[in-house]
Amino acid sequence: MDAVPLEQSLPKASYVDHDEFIREREAVLLPSWFCVGRTESVLAPGDYLTADVVGESIIVVCQSGGTLAAFYNLCRHRGSRLVPSQVSEPAANAGRSGCFERSIRCPYHGWTYGLDGILQAAPFLPEVRHYRQALGLHQVRVAEWGGFVFVRLEPGSGDGDLLADWLGEIPARIARYGLADLRGGQRLLYEVAASWKVILENYNECYHCGPVHPELCDLVPAFRRGGGDLDWDAGIPHRDGAYTFTLTGTTSRAPFPGLSPQDKERHRGELVLPNLMLSLSADHVVAFTVWPRSAQHTTVVCDFLFHPAEIAAAGFDPSDAVEFWDLVNRQDWAICEQVQDGMRSRRFSVGYLAPMEQPSADVGRFVTSKLQGP
């Protein structure tokens, strides 16, 4: 039989197998720059956010000088969580997760750490003061871009050692949107019975848009053509009279300052591997953080970002964007769950990628490259 002239997807095990998920956790996810939230949660000294990064709970805290530090959510004494694990869920709070007054105190025996992670005090153990550095909190690398906080729990293979290197050309492509200045206006949370890779691959192609998203295709007719001729760098035009992602294609919100005339009429999208998906309209940005939970379960947090002047305006109402995106999101998650369900079949071994799905192939190439190592 002749070989099928289409690129193959990742193999079945990559989407459904627990052991393969654990292998990817160690080789792909933990060594990557993983997006855990927005800097607006950690602006003042003592502000912190917590997150569960593929089973590892971490704390990001703002230090006295305004810089960020990150640590494992783990007391060095007996291993207690410094912040209860239920607060470590990514969607626990849309704003601040909390604020340490001047230090981080373990609730179990009172061991206390500075915002720099160094041990300050251990009750009734005066001799421990000689080992404050050695008994400091386990550090995690942290960096920020565009108002997003990223952590890296394990060293990588040399590529993207700095966050700026990891991001590549993405910041330059969308600099005019002023992401760092935006603020959260609403949050949606979804539990999706699908692999994190199925979700990213679905986001990164529009071959499915015609069958799955009739309302989206009414707004952006070019999506009906399968996505093969889309120029994301130039932005995707809306139908006549429309310029943003709402049910009407219009809104009362002003476009972001600094956008070009083309930006004000087109839609853009970016995927920051491994877990940040950005969709950019003239008046709002939707940021999806993707949280792998198991081989076949993913949490998706959907944050709606607006200009602070619009949020402060009387009568601010994000519902036009939120309702449209919730409709599109649920269509996506439903089809992703159907794909995941089908992949469990004994007859499924590998999928095929059409030419217009090449952006989706980037997900598989990324995973494969990390698994193979340098």
HUMOWO-V704464 format. One record per backbone hydrogen bond with DSSP energy under -0.5 kcal/mol. CO is the residue of the C=O (numbers start at 1). NH is the residue of the N-H. Records with the same first field share a line. If there is no record, write none. Layout:
BEGIN
CO=NH / NH
END
This chain:
BEGIN
4=6
7=353
10=351
11=14 / 15
12=15 / 16
13=17
17=21
18=22
19=23
20=24
21=25
22=26
23=27
24=28 / 29
25=30
29=32
30=153 / 154
32=34
34=151
37=149
38=41
39=42
44=47
46=100
47=62
48=97 / 98
49=60
51=53 / 58
52=54
53=56
55=57
56=53
57=73
58=51
59=71
60=49
61=63 / 69
62=46
63=66
67=63
69=61
70=140
71=59
72=74
75=79
80=75
84=87
85=88
86=89
88=52
89=92
98=48
102=115
103=105
104=106 / 113
106=110
111=106
112=120 / 121
113=104
114=117
117=137
118=114
121=112
122=125
125=128
126=129
127=130
128=131
129=132
131=135
132=119
133=136
138=72
140=70
141=152
143=150
145=148
147=39
148=145
149=36 / 37
150=143
151=34
152=141
158=161
162=166
163=167
164=168
167=170
169=173
170=174
172=175
174=177
175=178
178=181 / 182
179=182
183=306
186=304
188=302
190=192 / 300
192=194 / 298
195=199
196=200
197=201
198=202
199=203
200=204
202=205
206=209 / 210
208=212
209=213
213=217
214=218
215=219
216=220
219=239
220=223
221=224
222=225 / 227
223=226
225=228
227=230
230=232
231=234 / 235
235=237
236=267
239=242
243=282
244=246
249=243 / 244
256=259
260=264
262=265 / 266
263=266
265=238
267=236
268=280
270=272 / 278
271=273
272=275 / 276
275=290
276=272
277=288
278=270
279=281 / 286
280=268
282=256
284=281
285=287 / 305
286=279 / 288
287=289 / 303
288=277 / 290
289=291 / 301
290=292
291=299
294=297
297=293 / 294
298=192
299=291
300=190 / 302
301=289 / 303
302=188
303=287 / 305
304=185 / 186
305=285
306=183
307=310 / 311
308=312
309=313
310=313
313=316
317=320
318=321 / 322
319=323
320=247 / 324
321=325
322=326
323=327
324=328
325=329
326=330
327=331
328=332
329=333
330=334
331=335
332=336
333=337
334=338
335=339
336=340
337=341
338=342
339=343
340=344
341=344
342=345
345=348
349=12
351=9
352=354
353=7
354=357
355=358
357=360 / 361
358=362
359=362
360=363 / 364
361=365
362=366
363=367
364=368
365=369
366=370
367=371
368=372
369=373
END
